[in-house]
Amino acid sequence: MEKTLDQKVKEIVKENKLSVKNIIDIDALDKADIKKIFAVADFFREHFRRGKDKKITQLKGRSIINFFFESSTRTRTSFELAGKHLGADTINVTGASAVIKTKGETLIDTAKTLNSLQADLIILRHAKAGTPLLLTKWIEAPVISAGDGFHQHPTQTLIDVYTMQNEFGDLKNKKVTIVGDIKHSRVAGSLMRLLERYKATVVLTGPQTLMPENVEEAFNVTVDTNAEHAFKDSDVLYNIRVQKERGSGSHIPSLREYAHMYCINEARFALAKKNAIVMDAGPVNREIGIRSEVLDGLMSRVSTQVENGLFIRLAVLSLLIS
């Protein structure tokens, strides 16, 4: 007798048990854990792409709280949809920062309240680096960081490396050029960390004012502020938008001048390898970070990143709660 979908999910989750309770720092995940997450993501990708029944009851009766102190559309929706596909009850708490500030509640008291609610998993986005780690000291349930300040965005990095591996296989010596506002980007922060472990060649390009101080000493990366030179022979062009909400607009003369120097247009994309791909975690600033003809072209993997985001988050939710 053929196994049911729930039996198959239970089996693959059991085979790929993680060594960690929380996902708040990409460095805390060893390559064995990442391989397991990718294996479970592969299972969900194959299942969903076959157009089979999307409703799974693995997490029926479990509760997940999406606790977002900063606005989010893609990440929050992706986590919410993943939870619902797995049968969990998902609760979204948005605009929490303004409410807590008005009422004067400390983050620790908020954490204690969340712990008392006995949710099975907490997903947290916060403007201050280190907040997810702080919550793990007060919350018994697993915690997933959905981004903390300029620090890290671990699930986005898993999505990005998963997308690159599906495209190229082994990432050793693959040239990944990250262009844009590196200084204010948590996506870049965690991506540099993980790509170094996969022995990719990472080049950063953008205005010097948008580069973190001493980044070449902190990571195995090369800074090249000349976009044309940096893009040459790249396997991946990864755009990081100018983070205007984090004050980076004051670090450049104008968006128009930035686009003139660093926008991924057809001419610059042609400098990369023939089979190069373009990526962006979104939201994409068309005509500033990437020209429409490139963003909508055959080698754009931006939509693939969004699709893979669902599969990776299905994997981490099922693995952490189970």
Secondary structure, DSSP 8 states (H G I E B T S, - for coil): ----HHHHHHHHHHHT--S-S-BS-GGGS-HHHHHHHHHHHHHHHHHHHTT------TTTT-EEEEEESS--SHHHHHHHHHHHHTT-EEEEEESHHHHHHHHT--HHHHHHHHHHTT-SEEEEEESSTTHHHHHHTT-SS-EEEEEETTTB-HHHHHHHHHHHHHHHS--TT-EEEEEE--TT-HHHHHHHHHHHHTT-EEEEES-GGGS-TTHHHHSSEEE---HHHHHTT-SEEEEE---GGGTGGGGSS-HHHHHHHH-B-HHHHTTS-TT-EEEE-S---BTTTB-HHHHTSTTB-HHHHHHHHHHHHHHHHHHHH-
